[in-house]
Amino acid sequence: MKKLFIAALAALLFIGAKENKEESSSNIWYRPGIDEASQASVIYKLDMSKGYAVADQSGILIIVLDADTGEQVAIVFPNGGF
């Protein structure tokens, strides 16, 4: 009985760890862009869980981190006036 309980507990912990890993990877977005230095097309891997947004009358600014380099990336959308 004790071994069965330990096996069930280990299975639950394994399933919980797998679910947490999948949940954290869902916050990664891919965005095409242009590298400023080489003017080549690149795909940025953005970590949407670490960032913030600022909005005013003219635009919405979203600041997130590049998952590979840790650099801040700004995404800007127009706000109103259409």
C-alpha positions as CSV (number, residue, x, y, z in Angstrom):
1,M,0.0,0.0,0.0
2,K,2.8,2.4,0.9
3,K,4.6,1.7,-2.5
4,L,1.3,2.4,-4.4
5,F,0.8,5.7,-2.5
6,I,4.4,6.8,-3.4
7,A,4.0,5.8,-7.0
8,A,0.7,7.8,-7.3
9,L,2.3,10.8,-5.6
10,A,5.3,10.6,-8.0
11,A,3.0,10.4,-11.0
12,L,1.0,13.5,-9.9
13,L,4.2,15.5,-9.4
14,F,5.4,14.5,-12.8
15,I,2.2,15.5,-14.5
16,G,2.1,18.8,-12.5
17,A,5.7,19.6,-13.6
18,K,4.8,18.8,-17.3
19,E,1.8,21.1,-17.1
20,N,3.8,24.0,-15.6
21,K,6.4,23.7,-18.4
22,E,3.8,23.8,-21.1
23,E,2.1,26.8,-19.5
24,S,5.3,28.8,-19.3
25,S,6.1,28.1,-23.0
26,S,2.7,29.5,-24.1
27,N,3.9,33.0,-23.2
28,I,6.5,33.0,-26.0
29,W,5.4,34.8,-29.1
30,Y,7.4,34.9,-32.4
31,R,7.5,38.2,-34.3
32,P,9.3,38.9,-37.6
33,G,11.5,42.0,-37.7
34,I,14.6,43.6,-39.2
35,D,18.0,43.5,-37.5
36,E,19.2,47.1,-37.3
37,A,22.9,46.3,-37.7
38,S,22.7,44.0,-40.8
39,Q,19.3,45.0,-42.2
40,A,18.5,41.3,-42.5
41,S,15.1,39.7,-41.6
42,V,15.0,38.0,-38.2
43,I,12.4,36.3,-36.1
44,Y,12.3,37.6,-32.5
45,K,11.3,35.2,-29.7
46,L,9.4,37.4,-27.3
47,D,8.7,36.5,-23.7
48,M,5.2,38.0,-23.1
49,S,5.2,37.1,-19.4
50,K,7.9,39.7,-18.6
51,G,6.9,43.1,-19.8
52,Y,4.5,46.0,-19.4
53,A,2.3,48.3,-21.5
54,V,1.8,52.1,-21.6
55,A,-1.1,53.8,-23.4
56,D,-1.9,57.4,-24.1
57,Q,-4.2,59.2,-26.6
58,S,-1.9,58.6,-29.6
59,G,-0.6,55.0,-29.1
60,I,-0.2,51.9,-27.1
61,L,3.4,50.8,-26.3
62,I,4.1,47.3,-25.2
63,I,7.6,46.5,-23.8
64,V,8.6,42.8,-23.6
65,L,11.9,40.9,-23.4
66,D,13.6,39.0,-26.1
67,A,13.7,35.4,-24.8
68,D,17.1,34.7,-26.4
69,T,19.1,37.9,-25.6
70,G,17.1,39.5,-22.7
71,E,16.9,42.8,-24.6
72,Q,13.8,45.0,-24.4
73,V,11.6,45.0,-27.5
74,A,9.0,47.7,-28.1
75,I,5.8,47.0,-30.0
76,V,3.7,50.1,-30.9
77,F,0.1,50.3,-32.0
78,P,-1.9,53.4,-32.9
79,N,-4.7,54.3,-30.4
80,G,-7.8,56.0,-31.8
81,G,-8.1,58.6,-34.5
82,F,-9.3,56.3,-37.2
